[in-house]
Amino acid sequence: MTESKLSLPRVLPIFPLTGTLLLPANWLPLHIFEPRYRSMVADAMAGDRIIGMIQPVVPRQDNRPAPGSESELPELYTVGCAGRIDQCRSLAGGRYAIALVGVSRFRVVSELPLEKGYRRAEVDYEGFEDDFHLVMDDGGEGTQETLLVALKAFGERQGFEFELDKLRELPLTALINGLAMALPFGPAEKQALLEADLLRRGEILLTLLEMGVDLEQVLEPRSPVPN
């Protein structure tokens, strides 16, 4: 199934997850174990299979409310990515193993009342039309090689080893988006990569690989979701 902007829902169930990035045409595996998000997946599977991935503004290691603060709703960034549940496997105890494929980024217009404990939002896809027409360009060899050189140096500093020959075979768009999702950048860096268009995403990725700069030098501050 191929979505278009017109077919995507204007109300999305929201899955806030710190440090997790979903980009259009890319895959994200998730283990769903918390009761409210199990309800979210069940509802999505009974409907259009679309959920929205988004990050809380304040990074958290665990996005579940602390005991005694179950009503806590951390502020969210304004931009997330809608994903379609392409695979869903039921596990013991009511858990799910799902695989999302990114469809389009969205901007939160406003939050709506909770549904079975999970968050929902009215969203807008304006400004993200290119997400529906990604071109896996085989060009840009110079940019690709620059990224791979920076990636090799990054890996040496971090103690990672990359299969550069296999990465070199990827189209430039797939390389940029795949690295943006997979590399262990912080939540703010992940948000920067999400919000940028493809050209700017490649520039930010290269900067992060080469310099490891404070993101405040790269981005303007982001505002939280309006109430």
C-alpha positions in Angstrom: 0.0 0.0 0.0 1.3 3.4 -0.9 0.0 6.4 1.0 -0.4 10.0 -0.3 -0.8 13.2 1.7 -4.5 13.1 1.0 -4.9 9.6 2.4 -3.0 10.1 5.6 -5.2 10.7 8.8 -5.3 14.1 10.3 -5.5 12.6 13.8 -2.7 10.3 14.8 -2.0 8.1 17.8 1.3 9.4 19.2 4.1 7.2 20.5 6.6 9.5 22.3 10.1 7.9 22.4 13.3 9.6 23.3 16.2 9.1 20.9 14.2 7.2 18.3 14.2 8.5 14.7 11.8 7.3 11.9 12.3 8.7 8.4 10.1 8.2 5.3 10.7 5.0 3.4 12.8 3.6 6.3 12.0 0.7 8.7 11.9 0.9 12.5 11.4 -2.3 14.6 9.7 -1.8 18.0 8.8 -4.0 21.0 5.5 -2.8 22.4 5.0 -3.9 26.0 3.3 -1.1 27.9 -0.5 -1.5 28.2 -1.5 1.8 26.7 0.7 1.3 23.7 -0.5 -2.2 23.3 -4.0 -0.7 23.0 -2.6 1.8 20.5 -1.2 -0.9 18.3 -4.4 -2.9 18.5 -6.5 0.1 17.5 -4.1 1.0 14.7 -4.2 -2.6 13.4 -8.0 -2.5 13.4 -7.9 0.8 11.4 -5.4 2.4 9.0 -2.3 1.0 10.7 -0.8 4.5 11.0 0.9 5.8 14.2 3.1 8.9 14.8 6.6 8.6 16.2 7.7 11.8 18.1 10.3 12.7 20.7 9.6 14.4 24.1 11.4 17.7 24.4 13.1 16.8 27.6 15.2 13.6 27.0 14.3 10.7 29.2 15.7 7.2 29.5 12.3 5.8 30.3 9.2 7.5 28.8 6.8 5.8 31.2 5.5 8.0 34.0 7.2 7.6 37.4 5.1 5.8 40.1 2.5 8.2 41.4 2.7 10.5 38.4 0.7 8.5 35.8 -0.9 11.7 34.5 2.4 13.2 33.5 2.6 14.1 29.9 6.0 15.3 28.8 6.1 18.1 26.2 6.7 17.0 22.7 8.6 18.4 19.8 6.4 19.8 17.0 7.7 17.5 14.3 7.4 13.7 14.1 7.0 11.0 11.5 4.0 9.0 10.6 4.7 5.3 10.1 2.6 2.4 8.8 2.7 -0.9 10.7 3.9 -3.2 8.0 4.6 -6.2 10.2 2.9 -7.1 13.5 3.6 -10.2 15.6 1.8 -11.0 18.8 4.0 -12.1 21.7 3.3 -13.6 25.1 1.6 -11.4 27.7 -0.2 -9.2 25.1 3.0 -7.7 23.8 3.7 -6.9 20.2 6.8 -6.9 17.9 6.1 -4.5 15.1 7.9 -3.0 12.2 7.0 0.5 11.1 7.8 1.9 7.6 8.1 5.7 7.6 5.5 7.5 5.4 5.7 11.2 6.0 6.8 13.7 8.6 4.1 15.7 10.2 3.7 18.9 12.3 1.6 18.7 15.5 -1.3 21.2 15.4 -2.7 20.4 18.8 -3.0 17.5 21.2 -6.4 15.8 21.8 -7.8 13.9 24.8 -6.2 10.6 25.7 -7.6 7.5 24.1 -7.2 4.3 26.3 -4.3 6.0 28.0 -2.3 6.9 24.8 -1.8 10.3 23.4 -3.3 11.6 20.2 -2.7 14.7 18.1 -4.2 16.6 15.2 -1.4 16.9 12.7 -0.6 18.7 9.4 1.6 17.3 6.6 2.1 20.7 4.8 5.7 21.4 3.9 6.7 17.7 3.8 5.4 16.9 0.3 8.8 15.6 -0.8 8.5 12.8 1.7 6.0 11.1 -0.7 8.4 11.3 -3.7 11.8 10.3 -2.4 14.3 9.9 -5.2 16.9 7.3 -4.5 19.5 9.2 -6.5 22.5 7.2 -7.6 24.5 10.4 -8.1 26.4 12.5 -5.6 29.4 10.2 -5.5 31.5 13.0 -4.1 29.1 13.7 -1.2 28.8 10.0 -0.6 32.5 9.4 -0.3 32.9 12.5 1.9 30.3 11.0 4.3 32.0 7.6 4.3 35.4 9.1 5.1 33.8 11.0 8.0 31.9 7.8 9.1 35.2 5.8 9.1 36.9 8.4 11.3 33.8 8.6 13.6 33.8 4.9 14.0 37.5 4.8 14.9 36.8 7.4 17.6 33.8 5.6 18.9 35.1 2.1 18.6 32.7 1.1 15.8 33.5 -0.7 12.6 31.4 -0.1 9.5 31.2 -2.2 6.3 32.1 0.7 4.1 32.1 -1.3 0.9 28.4 -2.3 1.4 27.5 1.3 2.4 29.2 2.5 -0.7 26.7 0.6 -2.8 23.7 2.4 -1.3 22.0 5.3 -3.1 22.9 8.6 -1.5 19.4 9.2 -0.1 19.3 5.7 1.5 22.8 6.3 3.0 21.9 9.6 4.6 18.6 8.4 6.0 20.0 5.1 7.1 22.9 6.7 9.0 20.7 9.3 10.5 18.5 6.6 12.0 21.1 4.2 13.0 24.0 6.2 14.5 24.0 6.9 18.3 23.4 10.6 18.3 21.6 12.3 21.1 17.9 13.2 21.0 18.5 16.8 19.9 20.7 15.6 17.1 18.1 13.1 16.0 15.4 15.8 16.0 17.7 18.1 13.9 18.1 15.3 11.3 14.3 14.6 11.3 13.3 18.3 10.7 15.8 19.0 8.0 15.2 18.4 4.3 17.4 15.8 2.6 20.1 18.2 1.5 20.3 19.9 4.9 20.1 16.5 6.6 23.2 15.4 4.8 25.0 18.6 5.8 24.0 18.1 9.5 25.0 14.5 9.4 28.5 15.3 8.0 29.0 18.1 10.6 28.0 15.7 13.4 30.4 13.0 12.1 33.3 15.3 11.6 33.0 17.8 14.4 30.6 16.4 17.1 29.6 20.0 17.6 27.0 21.2 20.1 23.7 21.1 18.2 22.9 24.7 19.4 25.6 25.7 16.9 23.7 24.0 14.1 20.0 24.6 14.8 17.6 27.2 16.1 15.8 26.2 19.3 12.7 24.2 18.8 9.4 25.1 20.4 7.2 22.5 22.1 3.7 21.4 21.0 1.0 24.1 21.5 -1.6 23.3 24.2 
